[in-house]
Amino acid sequence: MPPTTDHKPTDHRSTDHHSAGHDSTGLLTAEALDAAAPALAGLLIDAVRAGASVGFPADLTDEAATAWWRARVDAVAAGALSVPPAGPAGAPLGTVSLALEQYPNGAHRAEIGKLLVHSTARRRGLGRTLLALAERAAAERGRTLLLLDTETDSDAELLYRSSGWTALGTVPGYAADPAGTLRPSTFFYKHLDAAEHPGTSDAAATTTAAGTSTAAAARPS
């Protein structure tokens, strides 16, 4: 569930897509994700301490957060998960995850999760930048339907509503916050317009044709 983010104008200077460990589109490679896991764990813990409902309790440790990120290395290596970071490799200011549906009949869709912006970098448009990066990465992989959920009435919800996402509905008591209190979550979807992402039609055909190649991979969360 994407939590701590912002809804201010985008500041593209906050991202760095040209350092070692990134692929040609600025996404972390599997090896880079493994190396960056401790730093990304800091982002996760920062979000939890801020009260964000991101799947973890208030007593989340560095070890558990690092292990969570490293458990996703295989999914990145298999092409089932994409993780674009923002900021220096040793101290990222934000990140987001794009999980590609692995079943052949869902080769057109993906799910966005773990949109995290460090508490020291909020209100600068970084959340909007990361969301746009995830949407572009999805389009480049031939995904035309995106899904996500977030805590109702959170800053993240305002970001999604102002970024062209459509609310499906709200589920009461869907997930617990770090204190253990059940909170409602709002589910969103967005259809990507091919006109906004030129050059993605070939990627769509390639992704559809290869839809069964990674269907056995575990669905990342």
N, C-alpha and C positions, 0 to 999 in steps of 0.2 A: 504494500500500500504506500504510494508516494506521499510523503508527509510534509516535511519542513521545506518550504520553498518561498517564492515571492511572486508578485504580479506587477513589477515595475518594468519600464522599458528595457529592452535587451541591451546588454553591454558585451559585445563579442570579444572584447579584449580580455575577458576573464578566462578564456579557454586556450589550451595549448595542444595542438594536434600534430606537432612535428618532432616530438622527442622520441628517443629510442623506446622500443616496446610497443609502438602503435602501428597499426596497419595503415594502408594508404588512405583510409577514410577517417583516421583519427581514433579508431577503437583500440582498446587494449588487446594485445595478443594474450594467449593462454599463459605464456611464460611471464609476461609483464603483470598480469593479474595476480599470479602467485607471488611475485616480488612485492607488489603494491598492497597486498592483503593487510599488513599491519597498519599502513596509513589509511586505507579505506575503512578499517575497523574503527579508527578514530572518528571518522565521519558518522558511522553508525551509532557509536556511543554518544557522540554529541547530540544527535537527533533524539535518542532515547532520554538523555538528561533534560532535553527541552520539552519532554512530554509527548513526543510524536508517537503515534501508533504505527510502528514499523515492524511489528511481529516479535518484539523482545521485551522482557521485564526490566524494571529499573535497575536491577543488580547485574545487568549484562557486563561481562568481564572482557578485557582485551583478548584473552585467549579464545573465548567463545566467539567473539565477533570476527577475529582473524580466521578461525576455523570455518565460519560460515562463508566467508568470501572464498577461501581456498577450496571449499566443497563445490564451487561453481567453475573451477578451472577446466574440468573435463567438458562441461557444457560449452564453454567458449571454444575449446579446441575442436569440438564437433560442429561448430557453427550454429548451435542452437541458442546461444546467448551472446549478446553484444553489450559491452560496458564502455561507454565513452566517459572519460574523466575530465575534470577541468582544474587547471592549476598545475603547479610543479609536482613531479612524480612522488617526491617524498612527503608532500604536504598538500594533497588535493583539497580544493575548496568545495568541490561538489562532484556528483556522479549520478548516473541513471542507468537502469538496466532494461534491455529489450529482449524479451524471450519469444523466440519464433515457435509457433505451433508446429509440432512434429508429426501429427497425424496427416495423411495425404489429403483428407477432405477439408483440412484447415490450413492448407499451404498458402492461403491468401491473407492470413491474419497473424497478429503478434500481440503481445501484452507488455505494457510498460509498467515497471515497478521500481522501487527503491530510488525515487528521485530525491536526492539528499543535497542540501546546501548547508555548509558549515555556518554556525551561528554568527561568526565574525564576518561573513560575506553575504548576508541576506540583504534584501531591498536594493540590490544592484542589477537586477535583471538576469542573474545567473541561472535561476530556475527556468526561466523562459528560454534561455539559450540552450540549456541541456535538453529541454523538451523538444525544441526544434531539431536538435541533433539526432535525437532518438527517432523522430518522425522521418527525417531524411534517410537515416540508416535503414528504417523499415521499408521505405519506398525503393531504395536502391537494391533491396533484397526481394522486391516484387510483392511486398505485403501491402494490401490496400485497405485493410480493416484493422484498427487498433482498439484495444480494450484496456481499461485500468479501473481500479477502485481506490478511494481515499476516504479518510475520516470526514464525515459530514461537518460542514461549517468551518473547515480548516482553511488556512491560507492556500493550500494546494488546490482545494475545490475552486476557489476564486480564480486561480491561475488557469485551470482547465476550462472553466466556463468562458473565460476571456480569450481563450486560444482556439476556439472553434470546436470544442468537444461538446457532445450531447449527453445529458444525463439520462440514464435509463430508469433510475429509481433508487430508493434508499432502503437498506435493510437494517432494522433496529438491532442493536446489540450484536453486531457482526463480529467485532474484534475488540480485544481488551487493550487499553492503553498501558503504559509502563507501570502504573499503579495497580493494575488489575481490574479497573472499572470497564465494563462493557460499553462500547460506543457504537453509534450507527455509522455505516459506511455508505457512500454514494458511488454507484457504478456508472462509468462513462464509456462512450465509444466515439470513434472518429473515422470517417471514410476519407482516405487520402486522395486528393485530386491529382491525377497524372500530369495535368498541365502545370502544377506547382513544382513538380519534380521531374523535369525533362530527362530523358535518357533512361527511364526505369522500365520501359516496356520489355526490353530484352531480358532484364533481370527477372521480371515476372515470369517470362516463359522458361528461363533457366531454372528458377526456383520450383515451378510447378513440375517440370520434368524430373527434377531431383527430389521430389517430395518424399519418396519412400526411402531415400538413402540413409536418412538419420531418424526415421520414425521410431526406432527402437531406443533412442536416447531418452533419458529421463527428462521429464518436463521441468525446466528450471523454475524456481519461485523467486 
